[in-house]
Amino acid sequence: MNVIEKMGEATEPRATGEAKATEAGAEVRPQEATGQPATGEAKATEAGTEVKPGEAGAPRDGEQKERLGMGKEEKLRLKTLVGGLFEKGTSLYDFPLRLTYRAMGEEELENSFKCGAPAGIGEVQMLITVPKKKRRRAVDRVLMRRRIREAYRLNRNSLKRAVAASESVRTLGMAFIYIHGENTDFALIEKKMRRLLSKVEAAVKGKDKNAVKVDDREEKEDVKGKDRGAGEGVNKGSGEGKDTQDGQ
């Protein structure tokens, strides 16, 4: 071996990982040889796709992230329910929004359809209307519709929990109507939305209280009726006894 070949071997750097891989007969990537994670693994670690309990960013005990996405079952589409909402619903105003809502029990919902209520009716359903008389341009109607929908989506969970916990409400239908002739900022729409939803939530809870009061009133009337019937029976018995004594 001449001096030039020895100099060539000395100038060729060989990484430790590459040498081990060559001896083992396996192919090792540069990232694996240096002990660093691959690009995809690094991104997955930074993004935190899998967080174990106790690690930073993991939810604490008892905490659950509320679902903010709106599913198909939350959109009010059935013609029967929409017609009944505007015919029998209750309206609330908080400019620039008008809210019409209607709470229905299980029996009332079933009787609204000839063959029973179809599947896919959510506990809370809504629709949004931006009249063409108020906003002539289609781009303005779409903008207001999106802002109203976003304000509702971010603030509806408290109302959904109230309806789910209610024993007298099976489904709650709502219609939001935009009644202003100009575009409104999202901050103001969200403020008004919170007010309207809190009023509806209070009405749902109040309906349960009224239902309990009605049940208590009916029970009291039944008890009074039984007592009255028992008293009449005693009076009849005493009167028959007197008639028998008189006849003797």
Disulfide bonds with the S-S distance in Angstrom:
none
